[in-house]
Amino acid sequence: MPIAAGTPLTSIPGMISENVAAYNAIGTRTAAYNLPYEQFIEIRTNGLSNYRKLSAWLSMPEAALAIVRLLEDFGMNARSSRLVPPARLQNILSQLQPSSLDWIAPLSLPLLQSPATLINPATKTSLANEIRDIYSLLALPGSVTDSGGYVAASKSFHCLFPNLGPIIDGLHSGPSYYHILRDTYTPPLGLAGWQDWLGQDITKTANPSPRGGGRTAWGWDRFIAALGVNQHIYELWQRENDNSEMSEFLALDPTPGTTGVPRIIDKVLW
């Protein structure tokens, strides 16, 4: 269930072990998500191995099919908005720039500098703007789902970049991000404000209600803010654990298929 309203960001690292264990508990509905997620990560890993680059794998029908199948397993066809057919998704993915996809592909949390200052040498564009363009395309009606929106965009973005993109939905993680005490919903890297993380101010509040704004509640700027909050949670955990290595953080979730910070934080905020 979502974390309680008014939870300080500093409290979340202490919830990781218990919340991850609850998510993974045998017989729970959430534990059933682990197997299809593991299978997707295996397909993606094999695809990158076989085709060398993310853009090359995404140009293959198998990639769009694997993404659609995982989103189906996550229940996205069970609600009001229907997933587009794999062939349609493949067409959308073909519109993404290979020079952007292949530069972002190896990036993972924690980032050593802000998305506003991390520049793609091939496109001369910041990571923040690269994410903006990809996320905005995936959020359009008819791209991933018939109606579009932040759930489709965040989950499909996570499929492309599982070590970078947060998963946001309207029932679980979405309310959790919203419930984080607003004054503590702050960027990582010791930055003074979200403008330093994104390169511009966020429209209205950084952590919007997932219900108040409908499918557009999380625009690209708030999505990158959620990415930053994930990193900040990791930084807080690392500080509380004597600067432990990433391997020790990943060991908090031994479930096969768990790849990095975003997947673990998704389980914590479920």
N, C-alpha and C positions, 0 to 999 in steps of 0.2 A: 504494500500500500504506500501511497506517497508520504514523504516525510511531513511532520507536523508544521502547521503555519507558524511563522516566526522563528524557525530554526536558524541560528547563526551559522554562517559558512564554516566557522572554526570548529563547529561540533560534528561536521560530517565525516572527517577522517576517522573519528572514533566509532562510527556506525558501519564502517566498511565490512569488517569480518562478519558481524552478525547479519547484516542485510544480504550479503552475498550468500551466506550459508542458507538463509531462509529462501532466497530465490532458487537455489540449487537443490533444495530438499526433495528427496525422492517422493514421488506421488503428487507433487504440486503442479499446477498448471504452468507455472513459469519454467520449471525444470524441463518441461516438454519442448521449450524453445531451444534448449541447448544443442540437441542433436541436429536439427536443420541448420542452425547457425554454424556448427562445426563442419557440416557437409559443404555449406557455401564457402567457408574460408578455405577448405581443402580444394574446391574447384577453382577459386580465385588464385590460390597459391600455385596450383598446377598450370593455370592459364598464363600467369606471369612467367613461370619457368619455361613454358613451351614457346611463348610468343615474344619473350624478352621485355616487352614494354606493355604498360597498362593500355595504351591507346590501341595497340595491335590486338590484344585480347578482346577489348570492347568492340572491335569491329567484327568480331565473330558472333554468329547467332547464339552460340552456347552461353555467351556472357549475359545477354539480355534475358535468356531463358532462366539462367541461374538466379538472377536478381528477382525476376517475377516470382519464381517459385519460393524464394525465401520470404518475400513480402506476403505471399499467399499464406505461408506457414505462420507468419506473424499476425494473421487474421485480417489483412487489409481488404480482402474481398468480402468480408463478412459484414461490413458496415455500409453506410450510404454511398460511398464513393467506390467505383469499380476500377480495378487495375486495367491499364491498357494492355492489348496483346503484346507478346514479346517482340513481334516484328515492328510494331509501332515504337516500342521503347528503343529498339536497336537503331531506328531511324533518328530518334532524338539524340541518342548517344553519339551518333555519327556527326552531329552538329558541334560537338565539343572539340576544342583545339587540341591536337595531339601534343603540342609543345607545352600546353598547360597541364594536361593530364599526367604526362610523363615526368614533369618537374614536381608536381604535388605528390605523386604516388609514394615516394620514399619518406616523405615527411611524417612525423608522428609527434604526439605530445610526450613530454613537454618540449615546446619550441624554445629556442635559445634567444629569440628576439620576436618582437611583435609582428603580426601579420601586416601591419601598416609599413613596416620597415624591411620586411623580407621580400626581396625583389627577384622575380623570375628573369634570368639573364637573356632568355630567348625572346620574351615578349615585352620586357622592360616594365612589367606590371607588378604591383604588390600582391602578396598572397591574399590580402583582404579583398582586393578587386577581382582576383581570379576566383575566389570562393563566391563572391557576389554574383559573378556571371554564371557560374555553374549552378549554384543553388537557385537562382532566379529562373533559369530555364527549367529545372526539374520541378519547380513549384507551379508552373503554368498549367492551366486546365488542358488535359489531353497529352501531357508529357509522360507522367508516371501513372496518374489516375485521371479519370474523366473530369473530376472537379478541381484537381490541383490542391495546393496548399502546403503548409509547413510539415505535416506528417509525412506526406509523400516525398517532399524534398529532402527532409532530414534523413529519413530511412534509406532512400536511394543514394544520397550523398555518402552515408555511412558505408553502403555496399561498395562504393567506388574507393573510399579512403577510410577503412575501418579503424585505423590507428589515429585518426584526426577528427572525424566528424561526430558530434553528439547525436543521439537518437532522441527525438522529441515527439511525444504524442499528447493527446488531450485528456487522457485518463490517469496516467501514471507519472512519467517523468516530467511532463508539462506542468502539472500542479506542483510537483516537488521543486522545480526551478522557481516557480512563482512563490512558493512558501518560504524560500530562503529569505531571511531578514534583509530587507531592501538595502539598509545601510551597509550590510556586509557583503552584498553582491558586487564584488569589486574585482578588477582585473588582476592577472598574475604579474610576475616579474617585478613586483614592487612599483608598478606604474601608478601615476597619480590619478588617472581617470580613463574612461573608456575611449576617449578621443585618441589617447596615446596607443591604444591597442588596435583600433580600427582605422585611424587616420581621419576620423570625423566623429561628430557627436551622434549618439543614438537617438532615434525618434522616440520621444516620450520616455517611458521607463525601460530599463535594461531587461527586467524580468517581468514580462506581461502576463496577465491572466490568460490561460489557454482557452478560456471560454468567452471572455469578453470581446475578443477581436476576431472570433471565427477562424476561418482557414488562413487568414492573413496575419494572425497574431504575431507570429515570428517571421518578420522580414529578414533579409540577409544579415542586417546589422545585429539584430538580436540573436540570430543563429551563431554568429561569430562571437558574440558575448557569452553565449552558453558554452562554446568551445573554450573560451578563456576561463570560465568558471570551473570547467572540468580540470584544466591545467592547474588552476589555483588550489583546488582540492588536493591534487597530487602533491603540489609544493608544500601544503600544510601537513599532509601525511608524512612527507619526507623529513620535514623539519622536526616533527614530533618523534620520529624514529631515527634520530641521529644520522640524518642524511643517508639513509639506506639506499641501496641500488634499485634500479627498475626491476631487476629479477626478483627481488624480495616483495615488491609491490605486486607483481604478476602472480607470485606464489599465493597471494590472498585468495585467488580464484583458480584452483587447479583444474577446472573443467576444460576438457579438450576443445580447442577452437577459440578460446579467449585470447585475443591478440594484443590488447593494449589498454590504455587508460580509458577510452570512451566506453568500451564494453563493460568494464568493471564498474565505472560510475553509473552506467545505465542500470545495472543490477542494484546498486545502492539506492538510487532514486526511484526505483520501480514502485 
